[in-house]
Amino acid sequence: MELIELRHICKTYHMGDIDVPVLKDVSLTVAQGELVALMGASGSGKSTLMNILGCLDRPSSGQYWLDGKEMSRLPSDQRALARNRRIGFVFQNFNLLPRTSALENVAMPLAYASRHLSDRETRLRAEEMLCRVGLKDRLDHQPSQLSGGQQQRVAIARALVNQPALVFADEPTGNLDSRTSEEVLNMFQQLNGQGHITIILVTHDANVARYAGRVIHIHDGAILDRRSDARLKAGGLQVDILPVAAAMGGAR
């Protein structure tokens, strides 16, 4: 079942009299429960595409369907509500509140999702998420008392606490060492395998993309197919192709 469908998405920024096209006729689908990597170099358009998929921005033209609902023309308040209820984000810099406990950081999204949970229900939900990512003994620790890997685990628990259908991880290992990066990426695989949550890893790093079941390449604002990849390689630009079997094998 398709969770995401993009139809001919374009995004152009207007800078005075100059039009800057960033996304060019992007069409793609992502099935419910997939673990996908959106891979591209800096300036490729991947962050703009993530912002549209995450309901943080609107396309200039085209249609974006999320779980059967067209999102691109919704007013900002309805997009914000859909984002809070249906989408989670994990960022490179963790984005945790510094003088707030892990438990309070994780519980915070519940206050904006209009789920009308009691204080006790909110605490239990946040505790459950922190236990799920292996931080049962760190509930009351502030970010400064946690390692980088533990902070990213808090960020992952926060992204999951609203039980979203879709989670974006934007360069999630950019500030982590190689061993901790592997632990975090293995966690994404495990979380994806435990349920129907769809995860999109947004990255420039082929080592991160190997943990996904499918890799979507973006270059100069366009999604590449295998024929485009072959032409780019022939022209001297190296683009890695990661078939599903190879991707899963390389991640083990």
Helices and strands as residue ranges (DSSP letters): E 2-15, E 18-31, E 35-39, H 46-53, E 61-66, E 69-70, H 76-86, E 87-91, H 102-107, G 108-112, H 119-132, G 136-138, G 143-145, H 148-160, E 166-170, H 178-194, E 198-203, H 206-209, E 214-219, E 222-223, H 226-234, H 244-250
